[in-house]
Amino acid sequence: MSERRFDGRVAVITGGARGLGFAYAQLLGSLGAKIVGNDNGSAMSGTGSDLGPAEAAAQALRAAGCEAVACSEGEGMKTE
């Protein structure tokens, strides 16, 4: 059986900076998808907002050879 590929597709992953969201981002990115990692960087309580976690995840994905950008509510999209 051939491996399913996602070349030419974009995957928007909510909560993509940590945990299962980041694992899905890594998987889909390794299969060719362009990743938009959406994560507002809030605490477990739902308070606060920080683009840092989303950007760190996007940088890690880019370092692994994936196309990835970070997106955080209210921050817009950051590309490099």
N, CA and C atoms as an extended XYZ file, in Angstrom:
240
Properties=species:S:1:pos:R:3:atomname:S:1:resname:S:1:resid:I:1 pbc="F F F"
N         0.844       -1.168        0.000 N   MET     1
C         0.000        0.000        0.000 CA  MET     1
C         0.894        1.237        0.000 C   MET     1
N         0.543        2.233       -0.829 N   SER     2
C         1.347        3.448       -0.879 CA  SER     2
C         0.976        4.386        0.260 C   SER     2
N         1.944        5.204        0.645 N   GLU     3
C         1.734        6.156        1.728 CA  GLU     3
C         0.873        7.316        1.248 C   GLU     3
N        -0.093        7.722        2.036 N   ARG     4
C        -0.932        8.876        1.694 CA  ARG     4
C        -0.084       10.132        1.838 C   ARG     4
N        -0.157       11.016        0.836 N   ARG     5
C         0.607       12.265        0.835 CA  ARG     5
C        -0.346       13.454        0.850 C   ARG     5
N         0.137       14.585        1.331 N   PHE     6
C        -0.667       15.795        1.412 CA  PHE     6
C         0.024       16.961        0.716 C   PHE     6
N         0.869       16.650       -0.279 N   ASP     7
C         1.571       17.691       -1.031 CA  ASP     7
C         0.554       18.638       -1.668 C   ASP     7
N         0.863       19.945       -1.622 N   GLY     8
C        -0.015       20.937       -2.222 CA  GLY     8
C        -1.246       21.260       -1.392 C   GLY     8
N        -1.353       20.713       -0.200 N   ARG     9
C        -2.499       20.984        0.676 CA  ARG     9
C        -2.039       21.763        1.899 C   ARG     9
N        -2.973       22.465        2.499 N   VAL    10
C        -2.692       23.239        3.705 CA  VAL    10
C        -3.484       22.643        4.855 C   VAL    10
N        -2.821       22.440        5.971 N   ALA    11
C        -3.489       21.942        7.175 CA  ALA    11
C        -3.448       23.040        8.235 C   ALA    11
N        -4.632       23.465        8.681 N   VAL    12
C        -4.737       24.431        9.775 CA  VAL    12
C        -5.006       23.623       11.036 C   VAL    12
N        -4.097       23.712       11.984 N   ILE    13
C        -4.182       22.869       13.177 CA  ILE    13
C        -4.344       23.753       14.404 C   ILE    13
N        -5.527       23.682       15.011 N   THR    14
C        -5.762       24.453       16.227 CA  THR    14
C        -5.058       23.755       17.388 C   THR    14
N        -4.485       24.554       18.260 N   GLY    15
C        -3.702       23.984       19.354 CA  GLY    15
C        -2.427       23.341       18.843 C   GLY    15
N        -1.929       23.836       17.701 N   GLY    16
C        -0.800       23.201       17.025 CA  GLY    16
C         0.569       23.416       17.634 C   GLY    16
N         0.653       24.129       18.741 N   ALA    17
C         1.963       24.411       19.318 CA  ALA    17
C         2.411       23.373       20.338 C   ALA    17
N         1.469       22.606       20.859 N   ARG    18
C         1.821       21.681       21.940 CA  ARG    18
C         1.021       20.390       21.840 C   ARG    18
N         1.458       19.402       22.559 N   GLY    19
C         0.707       18.160       22.724 CA  GLY    19
C         0.307       17.485       21.425 C   GLY    19
N        -0.926       16.999       21.407 N   LEU    20
C        -1.417       16.285       20.226 CA  LEU    20
C        -1.468       17.176       18.991 C   LEU    20
N        -1.812       18.458       19.170 N   GLY    21
C        -1.847       19.370       18.028 CA  GLY    21
C        -0.498       19.450       17.339 C   GLY    21
N         0.566       19.561       18.117 N   PHE    22
C         1.909       19.621       17.532 CA  PHE    22
C         2.282       18.289       16.893 C   PHE    22
N         1.893       17.185       17.506 N   ALA    23
C         2.171       15.864       16.926 CA  ALA    23
C         1.486       15.718       15.568 C   ALA    23
N         0.241       16.199       15.461 N   TYR    24
C        -0.462       16.149       14.174 CA  TYR    24
C         0.215       17.061       13.158 C   TYR    24
N         0.678       18.225       13.607 N   ALA    25
C         1.385       19.138       12.714 CA  ALA    25
C         2.654       18.479       12.165 C   ALA    25
N         3.395       17.796       13.048 N   GLN    26
C         4.605       17.095       12.610 CA  GLN    26
C         4.272       16.004       11.600 C   GLN    26
N         3.248       15.232       11.885 N   LEU    27
C         2.865       14.146       10.990 CA  LEU    27
C         2.446       14.673        9.625 C   LEU    27
N         1.509       15.615        9.605 N   LEU    28
C         1.024       16.134        8.330 CA  LEU    28
C         2.126       16.867        7.565 C   LEU    28
N         2.980       17.601        8.288 N   GLY    29
C         4.101       18.269        7.640 CA  GLY    29
C         5.068       17.278        7.016 C   GLY    29
N         5.312       16.179        7.705 N   SER    30
C         6.222       15.158        7.163 CA  SER    30
C         5.637       14.478        5.929 C   SER    30
N         4.320       14.578        5.776 N   LEU    31
C         3.645       13.984        4.614 CA  LEU    31
C         3.383       15.014        3.520 C   LEU    31
N         4.006       16.201        3.656 N   GLY    32
C         3.967       17.188        2.588 CA  GLY    32
C         3.009       18.345        2.750 C   GLY    32
N         2.182       18.359        3.777 N   ALA    33
C         1.238       19.459        3.961 CA  ALA    33
C         1.964       20.722        4.408 C   ALA    33
N         1.445       21.862        3.998 N   LYS    34
C         1.894       23.147        4.516 CA  LYS    34
C         1.096       23.377        5.788 C   LYS    34
N         1.761       23.757        6.852 N   ILE    35
C         1.130       23.821        8.167 CA  ILE    35
C         0.886       25.255        8.616 C   ILE    35
N        -0.330       25.518        9.068 N   VAL    36
C        -0.655       26.744        9.783 CA  VAL    36
C        -0.946       26.301       11.213 C   VAL    36
N        -0.040       26.616       12.116 N   GLY    37
C        -0.201       26.227       13.511 CA  GLY    37
C        -0.885       27.345       14.275 C   GLY    37
N        -2.152       27.146       14.584 N   ASN    38
C        -2.921       28.154       15.304 CA  ASN    38
C        -2.936       27.805       16.780 C   ASN    38
N        -2.404       28.697       17.587 N   ASP    39
C        -2.382       28.477       19.035 CA  ASP    39
C        -2.261       29.838       19.690 C   ASP    39
N        -3.204       30.186       20.556 N   ASN    40
C        -3.154       31.515       21.175 CA  ASN    40
C        -2.214       31.575       22.366 C   ASN    40
N        -1.604       30.479       22.721 N   GLY    41
C        -0.613       30.479       23.788 CA  GLY    41
C        -1.184       30.718       25.167 C   GLY    41
N        -2.463       30.434       25.359 N   SER    42
C        -3.072       30.664       26.673 CA  SER    42
C        -2.646       29.581       27.658 C   SER    42
N        -2.815       29.901       28.926 N   ALA    43
C        -2.552       28.936       29.989 CA  ALA    43
C        -3.650       27.875       29.989 C   ALA    43
N        -3.454       26.804       30.702 N   MET    44
C        -4.465       25.747       30.791 CA  MET    44
C        -5.797       26.290       31.298 C   MET    44
N        -5.756       27.368       32.060 N   SER    45
C        -6.985       27.976       32.579 CA  SER    45
C        -7.719       28.780       31.515 C   SER    45
N        -7.066       28.990       30.360 N   GLY    46
C        -7.677       29.754       29.276 CA  GLY    46
C        -7.349       31.227       29.317 C   GLY    46
N        -6.538       31.648       30.255 N   THR    47
C        -6.182       33.059       30.364 CA  THR    47
C        -4.872       33.337       29.646 C   THR    47
N        -4.723       34.594       29.234 N   GLY    48
C        -3.484       35.028       28.608 CA  GLY    48
C        -3.438       34.709       27.129 C   GLY    48
N        -2.429       35.249       26.471 N   SER    49
C        -2.226       35.026       25.045 CA  SER    49
C        -0.766       35.314       24.722 C   SER    49
N        -0.166       34.472       23.906 N   ASP    50
C         1.251       34.622       23.587 CA  ASP    50
C         1.542       33.905       22.280 C   ASP    50
N         2.085       34.608       21.287 N   LEU    51
C         2.435       33.994       20.004 CA  LEU    51
C         3.668       33.104       20.130 C   LEU    51
N         4.417       33.231       21.214 N   GLY    52
C         5.670       32.486       21.399 CA  GLY    52
C         5.572       30.989       21.160 C   GLY    52
N         4.633       30.275       21.782 N   PRO    53
C         4.549       28.831       21.563 CA  PRO    53
C         4.263       28.460       20.107 C   PRO    53
N         3.360       29.192       19.463 N   ALA    54
C         3.038       28.890       18.060 CA  ALA    54
C         4.248       29.135       17.169 C   ALA    54
N         4.964       30.234       17.417 N   GLU    55
C         6.146       30.530       16.605 CA  GLU    55
C         7.255       29.514       16.854 C   GLU    55
N         7.443       29.091       18.107 N   ALA    56
C         8.460       28.076       18.406 CA  ALA    56
C         8.126       26.759       17.693 C   ALA    56
N         6.856       26.394       17.664 N   ALA    57
C         6.442       25.172       16.976 CA  ALA    57
C         6.683       25.299       15.474 C   ALA    57
N         6.349       26.461       14.895 N   ALA    58
C         6.569       26.674       13.461 CA  ALA    58
C         8.060       26.605       13.133 C   ALA    58
N         8.886       27.178       13.986 N   GLN    59
C        10.339       27.114       13.764 CA  GLN    59
C        10.838       25.678       13.812 C   GLN    59
N        10.329       24.892       14.753 N   ALA    60
C        10.736       23.484       14.850 CA  ALA    60
C        10.306       22.712       13.610 C   ALA    60
N         9.119       22.995       13.110 N   LEU    61
C         8.643       22.323       11.892 CA  LEU    61
C         9.487       22.722       10.693 C   LEU    61
N         9.816       24.018       10.588 N   ARG    62
C        10.670       24.462        9.477 CA  ARG    62
C        12.048       23.820        9.557 C   ARG    62
N        12.583       23.685       10.763 N   ALA    63
C        13.890       23.051       10.942 CA  ALA    63
C        13.862       21.589       10.503 C   ALA    63
N        12.673       20.977       10.574 N   ALA    64
C        12.515       19.583       10.151 CA  ALA    64
C        12.204       19.472        8.656 C   ALA    64
N        12.194       20.631        7.952 N   GLY    65
C        11.988       20.613        6.508 CA  GLY    65
C        10.558       20.850        6.054 C   GLY    65
N         9.681       21.218        6.971 N   CYS    66
C         8.280       21.475        6.618 CA  CYS    66
C         8.078       22.958        6.325 C   CYS    66
N         7.025       23.269        5.560 N   GLU    67
C         6.603       24.652        5.406 CA  GLU    67
C         5.606       24.915        6.518 C   GLU    67
N         5.860       25.944        7.336 N   ALA    68
C         4.989       26.191        8.479 CA  ALA    68
C         4.986       27.665        8.849 C   ALA    68
N         3.821       28.136        9.269 N   VAL    69
C         3.671       29.487        9.799 CA  VAL    69
C         2.912       29.407       11.113 C   VAL    69
N         3.093       30.441       11.931 N   ALA    70
C         2.402       30.519       13.220 CA  ALA    70
C         1.257       31.509       13.124 C   ALA    70
N         0.179       31.199       13.779 N   CYS    71
C        -0.977       32.078       13.825 CA  CYS    71
C        -1.522       32.067       15.244 C   CYS    71
N        -1.820       33.277       15.743 N   SER    72
C        -2.357       33.394       17.093 CA  SER    72
C        -3.498       34.393       17.054 C   SER    72
N        -4.580       34.095       17.719 N   GLU    73
C        -5.743       34.983       17.745 CA  GLU    73
C        -5.329       36.393       18.109 C   GLU    73
N        -5.739       37.341       17.300 N   GLY    74
C        -5.432       38.737       17.571 CA  GLY    74
C        -4.047       39.164       17.124 C   GLY    74
N        -3.217       38.224       16.762 N   GLU    75
C        -1.846       38.549       16.359 CA  GLU    75
C        -1.664       38.530       14.857 C   GLU    75
N        -2.626       37.973       14.114 N   GLY    76
C        -2.449       37.845       12.679 CA  GLY    76
C        -1.513       36.698       12.361 C   GLY    76
N        -1.002       36.678       11.169 N   MET    77
C        -0.142       35.579       10.756 CA  MET    77
C         1.284       36.077       10.636 C   MET    77
N         2.195       35.295       11.132 N   LYS    78
C         3.609       35.635       11.074 CA  LYS    78
C         4.289       34.643       10.143 C   LYS    78
N         4.980       35.151        9.112 N   THR    79
C         5.648       34.269        8.169 CA  THR    79
C         7.134       34.588        8.115 C   THR    79
N         7.898       33.607        7.674 N   GLU    80
C         9.332       33.805        7.472 CA  GLU    80
C         9.766       33.007        6.286 C   GLU    80
